[in-house]
Amino acid sequence: MGTEQKVAVITGASQGIGAALVKAYRDRNYRVVATARSIKPSNDDDVLSVPGDIADPRTAERVIAEAMARFGRIDTLVNNAGIFIAKPFTQYSEADFTGALAVNLAGFFRITQLAIAEMEKQGSGHVVQITTSLVDHAIDGVPSVLASLTKGGLNAATRSLAIEYAKRGIRVNAVSPGIVKTPMHAVETHAALGALHPVGHMGEIKDIVDAILYLEGAGFVTGEILHVDGGQSAGH
């Protein structure tokens, strides 16, 4: 297959939403570059696995370089990798702070900068961030300043990048989830977590994947923060 087949780069791709996105983009006949600390090699010739911690600047460089060497183009970047630490504000440690900034902000910055540079050469592309509805609607009992600080920064950067690159054929959007059933949340917590949403239940991985695929095909949508949160950001 020539370089005409589209290519998606997905971070945090080893499990949960990221692993589901790899499958979803392959189902749409995209070739995929999947990266995560614990990513395993794929049996699919159209999936390139690149192990690495997105907090390490060399990971972004390696992912984009290997994507271009193997597939020759980058059409979509999904910034899915992220860490969430729920603690009272005064109990955050220096390690919590530096870790959240390294993954959620610095990791996003480096790989997005490199990916957009390649997208500019072809005059088209799409970048999607996964943020959180806690940015817009804080919840008593879910202390999450580091998530709001970092993911709120991603929301702002999404709008800024969307405007900067709107006339260059590159769209930039974000999906802002509520609490989603992933390996991060033990089954025994699902009822309590579900009650935090106006609809009364948690989201499914498919809900987030479907939202990203909608944005992928929505050529007139850029700078959008798409809330997929069971009504959480609208109020309680």
Backbone torsions as a table, in degrees:
resi	resn	phi	psi	omega
1	MET	NA	137.0	180.0
2	GLY	-79.1	-174.4	-177.2
3	THR	-76.1	1.5	-179.7
4	GLU	-70.5	-25.7	179.2
5	GLN	-68.4	131.1	-173.8
6	LYS	-70.6	156.4	-175.0
7	VAL	-129.7	131.3	176.3
8	ALA	-115.5	134.9	173.4
9	VAL	-104.3	128.4	-176.4
10	ILE	-128.0	123.5	177.0
11	THR	-94.1	159.2	-177.3
12	GLY	60.5	41.7	-165.7
13	ALA	-94.2	7.0	-172.5
14	SER	-84.0	-22.7	-177.3
15	GLN	-155.0	175.6	173.7
16	GLY	56.4	-134.5	-177.2
17	ILE	-60.7	-41.5	-177.7
18	GLY	-61.7	-46.1	179.1
19	ALA	-64.2	-38.7	178.3
20	ALA	-65.8	-33.9	178.1
21	LEU	-68.5	-37.6	176.8
22	VAL	-57.4	-48.0	179.7
23	LYS	-63.9	-43.1	-176.9
24	ALA	-63.2	-41.5	179.3
25	TYR	-71.9	-34.4	175.3
26	ARG	-65.4	-38.9	178.0
27	ASP	-61.7	-23.9	176.5
28	ARG	-93.4	10.6	176.9
29	ASN	70.1	23.3	169.1
30	TYR	-81.1	147.7	162.8
31	ARG	-84.5	149.1	-169.6
32	VAL	-129.5	136.3	169.3
33	VAL	-107.8	114.6	-174.7
34	ALA	-110.2	127.1	180.0
35	THR	-131.0	143.7	176.0
36	ALA	-173.5	164.5	-179.7
37	ARG	-61.6	-38.1	-173.0
38	SER	-110.8	23.7	-177.3
39	ILE	-67.2	138.6	178.8
40	LYS	-103.6	154.4	177.2
41	PRO	-58.4	147.5	-179.1
42	SER	-101.2	148.7	174.1
43	ASN	-81.0	-8.8	-178.2
44	ASP	-89.6	120.6	-179.0
45	ASP	-63.2	-19.7	-179.7
46	ASP	-95.5	11.0	172.3
47	VAL	-121.4	117.9	176.9
48	LEU	-102.8	116.9	178.8
49	SER	-94.6	127.8	179.7
50	VAL	-124.9	101.3	-179.7
51	PRO	-71.0	144.4	177.1
52	GLY	161.8	155.0	177.6
53	ASP	-88.4	121.8	-177.2
54	ILE	-64.3	-17.5	175.8
55	ALA	-70.9	-18.4	179.0
56	ASP	-87.4	120.7	-178.4
57	PRO	-54.8	-29.6	-178.0
58	ARG	-70.2	-23.9	-179.8
59	THR	-64.9	-48.0	179.4
60	ALA	-59.7	-44.0	179.9
61	GLU	-60.9	-42.4	-178.5
62	ARG	-68.8	-42.5	-178.6
63	VAL	-60.0	-49.7	-176.6
64	ILE	-69.8	-40.5	179.1
65	ALA	-62.7	-43.7	-179.3
66	GLU	-70.7	-34.2	176.8
67	ALA	-61.7	-46.0	-178.7
68	MET	-69.2	-38.6	-179.9
69	ALA	-66.1	-39.3	-175.9
70	ARG	-82.8	-44.5	-169.9
71	PHE	-114.9	-18.0	172.7
72	GLY	81.8	1.4	-179.5
73	ARG	-165.5	162.6	172.8
74	ILE	-137.0	121.0	-178.6
75	ASP	-104.4	-31.4	-177.1
76	THR	-139.5	139.8	170.0
77	LEU	-123.5	124.0	174.2
78	VAL	-109.3	110.3	177.9
79	ASN	-84.4	84.4	-176.5
80	ASN	-97.1	-26.2	-177.9
81	ALA	-61.3	136.4	178.8
82	GLY	-172.7	158.9	174.8
83	ILE	-124.9	146.5	-178.8
84	PHE	-127.9	123.2	179.5
85	ILE	-125.4	111.8	179.2
86	ALA	-96.5	107.3	179.0
87	LYS	-146.1	151.5	169.4
88	PRO	-55.0	143.4	-171.8
89	PHE	-52.7	-44.4	-175.5
90	THR	-75.3	-6.0	179.4
91	GLN	-99.9	-3.5	175.5
92	TYR	-64.0	135.3	177.7
93	SER	-92.5	169.0	175.8
94	GLU	-61.2	-36.6	178.8
95	ALA	-65.7	-39.5	176.3
96	ASP	-59.2	-47.3	-176.5
97	PHE	-63.7	-50.9	-176.9
98	THR	-67.8	-35.1	178.8
99	GLY	-65.6	-44.3	180.0
100	ALA	-64.2	-43.2	179.2
101	LEU	-67.3	-37.8	-177.7
102	ALA	-65.2	-42.3	-178.3
103	VAL	-83.6	-54.8	-169.5
104	ASN	-73.3	-32.9	-178.0
105	LEU	-109.1	-56.5	-176.6
106	ALA	-65.2	-40.5	177.7
107	GLY	-61.1	-45.1	175.9
108	PHE	-59.2	-47.9	-175.3
109	PHE	-58.4	-48.9	-173.0
110	ARG	-67.5	-49.0	-174.9
111	ILE	-73.3	-31.7	179.1
112	THR	-69.4	-40.6	178.8
113	GLN	-60.4	-44.9	-178.9
114	LEU	-69.9	-39.3	-179.7
115	ALA	-67.4	-43.8	-179.5
116	ILE	-64.5	-35.1	177.3
117	ALA	-59.0	-37.4	177.3
118	GLU	-75.0	-38.5	178.6
119	MET	-62.2	-37.5	179.0
120	GLU	-58.6	-36.8	-177.6
121	LYS	-64.1	-30.9	-179.0
122	GLN	-100.2	-5.5	176.0
123	GLY	73.3	23.6	177.8
124	SER	-162.3	156.8	177.6
125	GLY	164.5	169.5	-178.5
126	HIS	-147.6	130.4	177.6
127	VAL	-120.9	133.2	179.3
128	VAL	-130.1	130.5	174.7
129	GLN	-104.0	148.6	168.8
130	ILE	-101.7	117.8	-178.5
131	THR	-113.7	-137.2	177.9
132	THR	-158.1	143.2	178.6
133	SER	-71.1	-10.4	175.1
134	LEU	-63.3	-22.5	176.2
135	VAL	-60.1	-40.8	-176.1
136	ASP	-92.9	-24.4	-173.4
137	HIS	-144.1	89.1	178.7
138	ALA	-65.7	148.2	-177.6
139	ILE	-119.8	124.8	174.3
140	ASP	-59.7	128.2	-178.2
141	GLY	98.8	-9.9	174.4
142	VAL	-122.6	76.7	-178.3
143	PRO	-68.1	120.8	-168.8
144	SER	-151.0	46.1	-178.0
145	VAL	-60.1	-39.8	-178.9
146	LEU	-65.1	-36.1	175.9
147	ALA	-65.6	-44.3	-179.6
148	SER	-65.9	-39.4	179.9
149	LEU	-62.7	-46.6	-175.0
150	THR	-83.7	-48.2	-178.7
151	LYS	-71.4	-29.6	172.6
152	GLY	-63.6	-36.6	175.1
153	GLY	-63.2	-37.6	178.1
154	LEU	-66.6	-39.6	176.6
155	ASN	-59.2	-46.0	-179.3
156	ALA	-65.2	-42.5	179.6
157	ALA	-64.9	-34.4	178.5
158	THR	-59.3	-48.0	-179.8
159	ARG	-64.8	-43.3	-177.7
160	SER	-63.5	-45.7	179.2
161	LEU	-66.0	-37.4	-179.9
162	ALA	-59.2	-42.1	-179.3
163	ILE	-73.7	-40.5	-178.7
164	GLU	-61.8	-36.2	-173.5
165	TYR	-108.9	7.9	-175.4
166	ALA	-58.1	-39.3	-177.3
167	LYS	-86.9	1.7	-179.3
168	ARG	-108.9	12.6	174.7
169	GLY	81.8	10.8	-178.1
170	ILE	-113.4	121.8	177.8
171	ARG	-98.9	148.4	-179.4
172	VAL	-136.9	123.1	-177.2
173	ASN	-137.2	173.4	175.4
174	ALA	-140.7	151.0	170.0
175	VAL	-112.4	129.1	-174.6
176	SER	-113.0	94.5	-174.9
177	PRO	-81.2	158.3	161.4
178	GLY	-82.1	-148.2	179.6
179	ILE	-89.8	125.9	-172.1
180	VAL	-114.2	143.7	177.6
181	LYS	-69.8	99.5	176.0
182	THR	-131.8	172.8	178.7
183	PRO	-58.9	-13.5	-179.9
184	MET	-67.3	-25.7	-173.7
185	HIS	-114.3	118.9	178.6
186	ALA	-63.9	147.2	-176.0
187	VAL	-57.0	-36.8	-177.4
188	GLU	-67.1	-13.0	178.2
189	THR	-93.6	-7.3	-171.0
190	HIS	-62.1	-39.7	-178.1
191	ALA	-64.3	-45.5	-179.7
192	ALA	-67.0	-41.1	179.6
193	LEU	-68.8	-37.4	178.0
194	GLY	-61.9	-34.9	-178.6
195	ALA	-67.7	-14.1	178.2
196	LEU	-75.6	-10.1	-177.9
197	HIS	-105.1	138.6	178.2
198	PRO	-54.1	-32.8	179.6
199	VAL	-76.8	-10.5	172.4
200	GLY	89.0	7.6	177.4
201	HIS	-151.6	163.0	178.3
202	MET	-73.8	164.7	174.2
203	GLY	-83.9	164.4	176.1
204	GLU	-106.4	156.1	176.7
205	ILE	-53.9	-39.8	-178.9
206	LYS	-59.1	-33.9	179.9
207	ASP	-60.4	-41.0	-179.0
208	ILE	-73.9	-42.3	178.2
209	VAL	-60.5	-45.6	-180.0
210	ASP	-60.3	-37.8	179.7
211	ALA	-66.4	-40.8	179.3
212	ILE	-66.5	-41.0	178.5
213	LEU	-66.8	-34.6	174.0
214	TYR	-59.5	-50.2	-179.4
215	LEU	-61.8	-34.5	179.4
216	GLU	-58.4	-38.6	-177.2
217	GLY	-95.5	0.2	-173.8
218	ALA	-95.7	82.6	-173.0
219	GLY	-64.3	-17.7	-179.0
220	PHE	-100.2	9.2	-177.5
221	VAL	-112.9	119.2	173.0
222	THR	-150.1	150.5	-176.5
223	GLY	75.8	15.4	-176.2
224	GLU	-91.4	135.2	169.7
225	ILE	-104.9	98.0	-173.6
226	LEU	-88.0	111.6	-178.6
227	HIS	-82.2	122.8	177.4
228	VAL	-125.0	78.1	-163.0
229	ASP	-143.0	21.6	177.8
230	GLY	60.5	27.0	178.8
231	GLY	87.8	2.5	-174.0
232	GLN	-55.2	-46.0	-174.5
233	SER	-74.1	-15.3	-179.8
234	ALA	-79.0	-28.2	178.4
235	GLY	142.0	-177.4	179.4
236	HIS	-137.3	NA	NA
